[in-house]
Amino acid sequence: MNYKDIETYDYDLDESLIAQTPLKERDHSKLLVVNKENGNYKDDVFYNIINYLESGDTLVLNNTKVLPSRIYGIKKETNAKIEVLLLKEIESDEWETLIRPQKRVKKGTVISFDDDFECVVTDVLNDGITHVKFNYKGIFLEHLNKVGAMPLPPYIHEKLKDNDRYQTVYSKNLGSAAAPTAGLHFTNELLDKINEKGINILYVTLNVGLGTFRPVTENNITNHNMHSEKYEITEEVAKKLNEVKENGKRIICVGTTSLRTLESNYQKYNRFKSTCEETDIFIYPPYKFKSCDALITNFHLPKSTLIMLVSAFSSVDIIMNAYKYAIDNKYRFFSFGDAMFLTNKEVK
């Protein structure tokens, strides 16, 4: 098998299986439990995830919060419509963005969103990246909340009725251009039950940006340019994670963003270390993980960095077989879709 070939990570999916709206109850999605070593699997419901967790396990969640980061404005010179997607803040009021259509802007272009909120293009780069500087009166987030929309992925065509459904119930630190979607399945009640069972719950932050959702277009995936994203692990969390490792207990990541955070950190420092920095880690098979034992995740797009990452966490064959089973059994895919638990315990 050629792990570097993008076609290795392709599969066919009927559009009808792309979840367009979240389920009424967050934790009522399907759950495919898969042994990541031998590929054995079983069907369940997400609220039963607690049955596969043991006292002493540690669950790691990404507490990033999604910004209403898709904003629509007009080019002041011509009144042409412009869409700006905020990716990450470079420095005070200066942002890395994706602008559509990029060909309509150049350095110095002014884009107006309302009378008191505009930005000036400061740099036009490759890959559709554009840097802008915002000018406004008052508080930036108040303007953004007024004119911005939730940055739903392009495969979701239904309007989101409640913006909170594209946030995890534990979202806290503003800064993401997309939700850490594996976490959308959790309710506060489920987290309380997990905690009561003696399972530790820890939070890290990775602000989801272009590195996570940028499509891979290179035939040889090693040529893919992975954009960096900011992550943070506090001193208290790093200390607890190191204790879990020393005690030989399981670390279970909720979502690929949590996994990338822990693996970036552990790979760099050979232990968990408190830090706030950028990561551009790109994980694909074959790869041996050091930081994490099991993973709760959603079903990812074909040929994406995320399906490559979960294939490395298990194996290409096991993941592709699990995806085929999920398709045959009408699982719902992508952001608002169903979940998979890749466990290192036997599936019964």
N, C-alpha and C positions, 0 to 999 in steps of 0.2 A: 504493500500500500504506500502511495506517495503522499506523505503527510504535508508536503509543501504545496501540493496542487489544490487550487481553490475548489475544483470539482469534487474533491473528496468530501466536502462539507455541504454538498447540495442535496436537496430533496424536494419533491413535489408536494404542494399544499393547495387544496381547494380553497378559494377565497371565502367560502361559507364558514370555514373553521377559524377565521381570524375574528377574535372577539371584538365587537364594536362598542360594547358598553360593559361596565362592571356589573357583576351579579348584585342582587338586592342585598344579600348577606355576604360580607367579605369572606368569611371562613367556610362558605358552602361550596367552594369550587372543588373540582375533582383533584385528587392527589394520586400521582403514579409513583409508587415506592419502588426504587430500583437498587439492587445491590450493585455497587459500582465495580466490584471485582469479578463477579460471575454473570451478571446480567439478569439474574432472577428478578421478577417484578410482580406486583399485585396492585389492584385498584383500591382506592379508598377515597375518603372525603377529607378536606384540609383540616377541619376541626379535630380530626383524629391524629394529627401530627404528634400530639402529646404522647400517644401510645408507642411511638418510635424513639422517644427521648427518655433518657435515664437520669436518675438523681446523680449529680456530680458532673453532668454534661454542661458545657457552656455554649450559649447561643449568642452569636455576634451579629448585630443589626446595624445598618447604615441609617443614621438619623438625619440625613440631609433633607432639606425642604425645597420643593420646586418653586422657582420664581415664575410669576406670570410673564414669561420672558419673550413671548412672541408679540411684537408690537408692529402695528401698521401705520405708516405715515406717508407723507408726500414730499417729493423733491421740490424744494422751494423755487428753483429756477423754472421748472416746467410743469409742476403739479402732477408729475408721473407718480403712480402708486409704487411704494417701496415696502417690502417686508423685512424687518430686522429681528433676528433671533439672537438673544444674548447668550453667550457661551460661558465666559468667565470674566471677572473684573481683573484687569491688569494692574491698575493703580487707581487712586481715587477718581471716580467718575469716568475712567477710560476702560472700555470693554473690548474684548475679542468677540466678534459676532459673525454670523452668516447673514449676508444680505442677498435678497432676491428681488429683481435681477441685478447681479453684481455689475454687469456691463453698463448699467445706467449711472453708476457712481464713480467718482474719482476723488483724489485727495482734495479736500476743501469743500466737497458737496455737503450742503446742509439739508437734513431731513427733519421735517416738522411733524410732531404728533398732536400737539394742540398749541394754544397760544403761549403757554408757559413751559413747554417741554419740547426740546429739540436736540439733535446731535449733529456733530460735524465729523466727516470722514477724515481720519488722520493718516491712514495707511491702507492700501489695497494689496493683499498678498495672494499667494497661490492657494489652491484647494478651496476657493470661495471664501477664504477668511478675510475679514475686513475689520480694522480697528476704528473705533469711533470714540469721541469725547462728548459727553452729555452736558447740556446747559439747561438750567432750570431754576425756578424760584421755589423755596420751601424744601420739602423732604423727598428724596429720590424715590423711595419705596411707595410713597403715597401717589406719586405720578404713575409709577409702574402699575400699581393696583387699579388705578383709574382707567388706563388705556391698554394695559397688557392682557394677553390671553394665555391660558395654559398651553404649553408647547406639546400638544398631543402629536404622536408620530403620524406620518403621512398615510399610513395604512388604516388609520381610524377616521371614518367618514361621518360618524354620528356626532352630534353636538353633545358635549358633556353637560349634564344638567346641574351637577354639584361639583365644583372645583376640588372640594375636599376628597373626592373619590380618586383623584390623581395624586394624593398625598398619603403616606403611611400614617397610622394613628399616632405614631411616636416621632413624626417629623419635627425637627427643632431648628436646625442650622440652615438658614436660607443660603442658596447658592447654586442649585442644580438647574440644568436645562432639560432634564428628564427625570422621571421617578425611578427609584430603585424598586422595580415592580414586584419582585418576589415578596417584599414586605407588605404589599397591598392586601395580602390574604389574612393578616393578623388583625384581631380585635383586641381591645384592652382586656376584655374578659378572658380571652384565650391566653394572653400574656400573663395574666394573674394566675391562671391555673398552672401554667408552665412553671412559674416562679414557686408556687406552693408545692410543686412536686420535687423541689430541691434542685432545679436547673437554674444555673446562673444566667443572667441576661446582661450583656455588655453592649455598649454603643461606640461605634467609630463613625467618622464622617468622611465620605468621599463625594465631592460635588460632581455629579454626573455631567459630562460634557461630550465633546466631539470624540474623545478617545473611546468612549463606550459605544456610541451609536453610529459612528462613521462607517459606511459600507466598505468592504474590502473589494478593490477592483483589480488588483494585481493577480495574474494567473499563478505566479509564485508568491505565496502569501508572505514569505520572509521579506519581500520588497515593500510590504505595506508600511506606511508611515503612521505610527500610533501617536496621536496627540496627547499631550500631558493633561492631567487632572489633579486638582489639589485634594490632599487627604490629611486627616488629623487623627492621631491616637494620643489620648491623655496619659499622664503619668500613672494614674490610678488603674486605667484599663491595661496598660502595658504590664504593670506589676502583676495584676490578676491573671493575665494571659500566660505570663511566664510561670506562675505558680501552677496553672492548669497543666502546662507542658511537663513541668517537673514531676507532677503527681500522676502523669500518665493517663489523664482523663481526656475525653473527646472535646474538640473545638468544632462547632457546627456553624458554618456561615449561612446567613440568610441573604442570598443573592450574590451575583457575580461581582458586584461592586465591593461588598464586604470582603469577598475572597481576594479580589485584586489588592485591596488595602492591606490585608494581613500578609499576603504573599510578598508584596513589594517590600514591606517593612522587614519581614523575617529574612528574606533573601539578601537584603542590603546589610543588615546588622547581625545576622545569625542568632537573633533573639528578638523579642518584641521590645521596641524602644519608643518612648514618647517623642513625638515629632509632629511638625506641621510643614509639609513639603509637597512637591509635585511628583507624580509617578506617570511614566509612559510604558509601564510593563505590558508586554504583549505575549500571552501564553498560548502555545499550541503544542500538539503532540510532537515527539514524546517529551514529557516533562514530569519531573518528580516533585510533588508538592511537599513543603516542609511545615506549613503553618496550620493546616486545617485537615480535619478527618472526614467531614460529611458536609453536604451542601443542599440547601433548599433553593430551588430555582424555578423559573418559568420555562416555557418552550420558546426557543430563539429563532430568529430569521435564518434562512439558508445563507451560507457563505459569509456569515457574520463573525466578528472576533469572539462573540459570546458563545456560539456553538463550537468554535475552535477551543475555547477555554474549557467548556464542560467535557469536550472530547478528551482533552488532556487530563482532566480530573478523573475520568473513568477510562474509556477507550472509544475510538471512533465506531467500532462495530457495535458495542453495547449501546451507545447513544443513538446511532442510526436505527437499530432494532427497536429501541424504546420509542423513538419518534414515529416509526412506522406503525407500531402498536397503538400509539396515541391517535394517529390519523385514522386508522381503521376503526377505532372505538370512539370517534367523534369528540376527542378532547378539544378544548378551546385554546387557541394559540396566541402568543405574544402578550402585550402589556396588560390587558384586562383578562387574560386567559387563565388556564388551569396551571397547576404546579407539579413539580417533580421533586422527590427527595432522593438524592444520591447518597446512600448510606454505606458504611463499612461493616454493617451487621447483617446477618442472614435475614432474608425476607421470608416471613412465615404467614 
